[in-house]
Amino acid sequence: MWNKLPGNSVPWTVRLSRCHPLALPMHIGSYAAPFDVYQYITNEDDACSMCVGMRASDMILMGYTKRVIGDHMIKLVLSDMDNTLVPFGREHVSQRTIDAIHACQEQGVDFGPTTGRDRAELASFFRGDRSCYNTAVCANGQKVYYLRSLIFERNLESEPLGRAARYVQSLPGCAFITYRSDGLGDWVGITREEMGSMYDRAFMAGGVYHDELPVYPVAKAGIICLDGQDAIDRLQVKLEGDYPEFSFTNSVANWFDISIRGWTKVEGIRELVATLRLSLDEVCVFGDADNDLTMLEYIPNSCAMANANDNAKAAARWHVGASEDDGVAIALEQIAEAARLCNESGREDIMPEFMH
């Protein structure tokens, strides 16, 4: 698979065509040494099967070479989706954001969304570019993906979930939704017509109406409630009192994410960081709302959007532009530039501009 070409003019760097930088130590093994030889995949057919669909550009090998090329501070960027990476009302991220993600990847900085959605729902947000979500912390930390593979999963407890579904089904203006592993949603309660625009937001991979929810392992579930905010707040209090196994987070209008009580995005981030053998200060996160608070408090290099709520702004160490102004994209460009300078100079102290 690996074609070794003599005559390396840039020592200590490994260039590849289709392989993801953080993955390489996992499947190159002894081929990673010596470093003074180019290893180059000649075409897509030769690409590592784990990495097909990754960013098709030359990338710097991480892990083994970092002692030589310099430890730039940020090696993993994780971003919330709604009103952080994607402004409300937009169907997908901007092209500038995709380009900035690619720029980070080309310098050995991995990127992934951290979201209440599952990975199957993310394709349309990134215009089908899988390199933008091959790494992902999904279902509010209950599912973690790396190299497109599910590396961690924690499901919701089925018996209380069924009881909660039956209660919500009895309420006017409400729907209870569970999601299959392929992103397809099953729901009980109000009809698709009654949901209006909420249907498209809740069922990005399609949905099926039922009189009674089918039973299968569920990591991701949610509730649509079309009442006003006061009624939504009262419903949240009742649900959390009656079903102590779960948290019901009202992160966007007319919607509750259902997660394991005490389980947050941080738990999923911990699993991913451990898999990649990174330290917390090599991670940067972006968020805007209360469901991001734990990761903004846990990760030293946490960033709140200009449009974030007061809690998120207070929890974050750094602050960037608004979602609608490509705030994350601008920060990613600066992270990529700092990484480039670190890789070229061997220095370890070059910070992204927004961290000055």
C-alpha positions in Angstrom: 0.0 0.0 0.0 2.8 2.4 0.9 5.1 3.5 -1.9 8.4 4.6 -0.5 10.2 7.1 -2.8 13.9 7.9 -2.1 15.3 11.4 -2.2 13.3 13.3 0.4 14.0 17.0 0.2 11.9 17.9 3.3 13.1 15.6 6.1 10.9 14.7 9.0 7.7 15.2 7.1 5.4 12.5 5.7 3.1 13.4 2.8 0.0 11.5 2.0 -2.9 11.9 -0.4 -6.0 10.4 1.2 -5.2 9.6 4.8 -6.3 11.5 7.9 -3.4 12.9 9.9 -4.4 11.8 13.3 -5.3 8.3 12.0 -1.8 7.6 10.7 -0.2 6.3 13.9 -3.0 3.9 14.2 -2.4 2.1 10.9 1.0 3.0 9.6 2.8 1.3 12.4 6.5 0.5 11.6 6.2 2.2 8.3 6.3 5.6 10.1 10.1 5.3 10.6 12.5 6.4 9.3 11.0 9.8 8.7 13.5 10.9 6.1 11.6 9.1 3.3 8.5 10.2 1.5 5.6 7.9 1.7 3.0 8.9 -0.9 -0.2 7.2 -1.9 -0.3 7.4 -5.7 -4.0 7.3 -6.2 -7.4 6.9 -4.5 -7.4 3.1 -5.0 -4.3 2.9 -2.8 -5.8 5.0 0.0 -6.3 3.5 3.4 -9.8 2.0 3.5 -10.4 3.7 6.8 -9.7 7.1 5.3 -11.6 7.1 2.0 -13.8 10.2 2.1 -11.3 12.2 4.2 -9.8 15.4 2.9 -7.9 14.6 -0.3 -4.9 16.8 0.3 -1.3 16.5 1.6 -1.3 16.3 5.4 1.3 16.3 8.0 1.7 13.2 10.0 0.8 13.8 13.6 1.9 11.9 16.7 5.1 10.4 15.7 6.5 13.5 14.1 5.3 16.1 16.5 8.6 16.0 18.5 10.4 17.1 15.4 8.0 19.5 13.6 6.8 21.3 16.7 3.8 20.9 19.0 1.3 23.5 17.9 -1.2 24.0 20.6 -4.5 23.1 18.9 -4.8 19.7 17.3 -8.5 19.1 17.6 -11.4 21.6 17.1 -14.9 20.7 18.0 -17.9 23.0 17.3 -21.5 23.1 18.3 -23.8 23.3 15.2 -27.0 25.4 15.6 -26.3 29.1 15.9 -22.6 28.4 16.2 -21.4 26.8 13.0 -24.7 27.2 11.3 -26.7 30.4 11.8 -30.4 29.8 12.5 -32.4 29.7 9.3 -29.5 28.5 7.2 -29.5 25.0 5.6 -25.8 24.5 5.6 -22.4 25.9 6.7 -20.8 28.6 4.5 -18.2 27.7 1.9 -15.8 29.8 3.9 -16.3 27.4 6.9 -15.7 24.3 4.8 -12.6 25.9 3.3 -11.4 26.8 6.8 -12.0 23.2 8.0 -9.9 22.0 5.1 -7.1 24.5 5.9 -7.0 23.1 9.5 -6.9 19.5 8.3 -4.0 20.3 5.9 -2.0 21.5 8.9 -2.7 18.4 10.9 -5.6 19.9 13.0 -8.6 17.6 13.1 -12.2 19.0 13.1 -15.6 17.7 14.2 -19.0 18.9 15.1 -20.3 18.3 18.6 -24.1 18.2 18.5 -27.3 16.8 19.6 -27.8 15.3 16.1 -26.4 12.0 14.9 -23.8 11.7 12.2 -26.3 10.6 9.5 -28.0 14.0 9.8 -24.9 16.1 9.2 -24.3 15.5 5.5 -26.6 18.2 4.2 -25.1 20.8 6.6 -21.7 20.2 5.1 -22.9 19.9 1.5 -22.0 16.2 1.5 -18.3 16.8 2.4 -17.6 13.9 4.7 -14.2 15.2 5.7 -16.0 17.8 7.8 -17.8 15.2 10.0 -15.8 12.0 9.9 -14.9 13.0 13.4 -18.0 13.9 15.5 -19.3 14.0 19.0 -23.0 13.3 18.5 -26.3 12.9 20.5 -24.9 15.3 23.1 -21.9 13.1 23.8 -23.6 9.7 23.8 -22.2 8.7 20.4 -18.6 9.4 19.2 -17.3 8.9 15.7 -13.7 8.8 14.5 -12.6 7.9 10.9 -16.4 7.5 10.2 -16.5 4.6 12.7 -18.6 4.6 15.8 -16.0 4.3 18.6 -18.4 4.9 21.6 -22.1 4.7 22.3 -24.3 5.0 25.4 -28.0 4.4 24.9 -31.1 5.8 26.7 -32.8 3.5 29.2 -35.7 2.0 27.3 -38.4 1.5 30.0 -38.6 5.1 31.2 -38.1 6.4 27.7 -41.3 4.5 26.7 -43.2 5.9 29.6 -42.1 9.5 28.7 -43.1 8.9 25.1 -46.6 7.8 26.1 -47.0 10.9 28.3 -45.8 13.4 25.6 -48.0 11.6 23.0 -51.1 12.5 25.2 -50.3 16.3 25.1 -51.7 18.6 22.5 -49.1 20.2 20.2 -46.4 17.7 21.1 -44.5 14.9 19.4 -42.0 12.4 20.9 -39.2 11.2 18.5 -36.6 8.5 18.6 -33.9 8.1 16.1 -32.4 4.9 14.5 -28.7 4.5 13.8 -29.2 5.6 10.2 -30.8 8.9 11.3 -34.4 8.0 10.4 -36.8 9.2 13.0 -39.9 7.5 14.5 -42.5 9.6 16.2 -45.8 9.7 18.1 -48.1 12.6 18.8 -49.0 15.4 16.4 -49.1 14.9 12.7 -46.5 16.1 10.2 -48.9 18.8 9.0 -49.3 20.1 12.6 -45.5 20.2 13.0 -45.1 22.6 10.1 -41.5 23.8 9.6 -40.4 21.8 12.7 -40.7 18.6 10.7 -37.8 19.5 8.4 -35.7 20.5 11.4 -36.4 17.3 13.3 -36.3 14.8 10.5 -33.3 15.5 8.3 -33.1 11.9 7.3 -36.9 11.3 7.1 -39.4 10.3 9.6 -42.2 7.7 10.2 -45.4 8.3 12.2 -46.6 5.6 14.6 -49.5 5.0 17.0 -46.9 3.4 19.3 -43.1 3.8 19.0 -41.1 0.8 17.9 -38.6 -0.6 20.4 -34.9 -0.6 19.5 -31.7 0.8 21.2 -32.0 4.6 21.3 -29.1 7.0 21.8 -30.9 10.0 20.5 -34.4 11.2 21.2 -36.2 14.5 21.3 -39.5 16.3 21.8 -41.3 18.9 19.7 -43.6 21.3 21.7 -45.4 24.0 19.8 -46.6 25.8 22.9 -45.2 29.2 24.0 -42.0 29.4 26.1 -43.8 29.6 29.4 -45.6 26.3 28.7 -42.3 24.8 27.5 -40.6 25.7 30.7 -43.3 24.1 32.8 -43.2 21.0 30.7 -39.4 20.8 31.2 -39.8 20.9 35.0 -42.5 18.2 34.9 -40.5 15.9 32.7 -37.3 16.2 34.7 -39.3 15.5 37.9 -41.2 12.5 36.5 -38.3 10.9 34.6 -35.1 11.4 36.6 -33.2 9.1 34.4 -33.1 11.9 31.7 -32.3 15.5 31.1 -34.6 17.5 28.8 -32.7 20.4 27.3 -34.6 23.2 25.6 -31.6 24.3 23.4 -33.6 25.7 20.5 -37.2 27.0 20.1 -40.0 24.3 20.4 -37.5 21.5 20.9 -36.1 19.3 23.7 -33.0 17.2 23.5 -33.3 14.1 25.6 -30.1 12.8 27.2 -29.0 10.7 30.1 -29.2 12.7 33.3 -25.7 14.0 34.2 -24.4 13.1 30.7 -23.2 16.0 28.5 -21.1 16.6 25.5 -18.0 16.5 27.8 -18.4 12.8 28.3 -18.2 12.2 24.5 -15.3 14.7 24.2 -13.4 12.8 26.9 -13.7 9.5 24.9 -12.5 11.2 21.7 -9.6 13.0 23.4 -8.5 9.7 25.1 -8.7 7.9 21.7 -6.5 10.5 20.1 -4.1 10.7 23.1 -4.4 14.4 23.3 -4.2 16.7 26.3 -7.1 19.1 27.0 -5.1 22.2 26.1 -4.6 20.7 22.6 -8.4 21.0 22.1 -10.5 24.0 21.1 -14.3 24.1 21.4 -17.0 26.6 20.2 -20.5 27.0 21.6 -23.3 29.5 22.2 -25.9 28.1 24.6 -26.6 26.3 27.9 -26.2 22.9 26.4 -22.6 23.9 25.6 -21.8 25.1 29.1 -20.1 21.9 30.4 -17.7 21.7 27.5 -17.0 25.5 27.6 -16.1 25.1 31.3 -14.2 21.8 30.8 -11.9 22.6 27.9 -9.3 25.3 28.6 -9.5 26.8 25.1 -13.2 27.3 24.9 -14.8 29.9 22.7 -18.2 31.6 22.8 -19.8 33.2 19.8 -20.7 36.9 19.9 -24.4 35.8 19.7 -24.0 33.4 22.6 -26.1 33.7 25.7 -24.7 35.3 28.8 -24.0 31.9 30.5 -22.0 30.7 27.5 -20.0 34.0 27.3 -19.2 33.8 31.0 -18.1 30.1 30.8 -15.8 30.6 27.8 -12.2 31.7 27.9 -12.1 33.2 24.4 -14.7 35.1 22.4 -15.1 35.2 18.6 -17.5 36.7 16.0 -21.2 35.9 15.5 -22.4 32.8 13.8 -23.9 34.8 11.0 -20.6 36.5 10.4 -18.6 33.3 10.0 -17.1 33.6 13.5 -16.0 30.0 13.7 -14.6 30.1 10.1 -12.5 33.1 10.9 -11.2 31.4 14.1 -10.4 28.2 12.2 -8.4 30.2 9.6 -6.4 31.6 12.4 -5.9 28.2 14.0 -4.7 26.8 10.6 -2.3 29.7 10.2 -0.8 29.3 13.6 -0.4 25.5 13.0 1.3 26.3 9.7 3.8 28.6 11.4 4.4 26.0 14.1 5.0 23.2 11.5 7.4 25.3 9.5 9.4 26.9 12.4 9.3 24.1 14.9 8.2 26.6 17.6 5.6 25.6 20.1 4.3 29.0 21.2 2.6 30.5 18.2 -1.0 31.2 19.2 -4.0 31.8 16.9 -4.7 35.5 16.6 -8.0 35.4 18.5 -6.2 33.9 21.5 -3.9 36.9 21.9 
